[in-house]
Amino acid sequence: MSTPLDSPDQGGLATLDRELEELIREESIEPGDHERFSHYVKKDKILESAITGKPVRALCGKKWTPGRDPEKFPVCPTCKEIYENLTK
């Protein structure tokens, strides 16, 4: 007889453990400019991060978990340039 832990494709704790391990491998949260700038990120990703705590990736490539008021920081020049080129 198998249990949910024996069959990771059937959900349960094994699936959560596998997803957590994958997130840990994928996440290389970068220190640096995210502390000094507000970055451009898709709104749905900001909401998702607020709910799940999952880091987001800005247009410039920075990856971090948002937690500060973006109004208190200047806009990242790289994000701004990329955004302006997308809207042309």
Secondary structure, DSSP 8 states (H G I E B T S, - for coil): ---TTT-GGG-SHHHHHHHHHHHHHH-----SGGGT-B----HHHHHHHHHH---EE-TTS-EE---S-GGGS-B-HHHHHHHHHH--
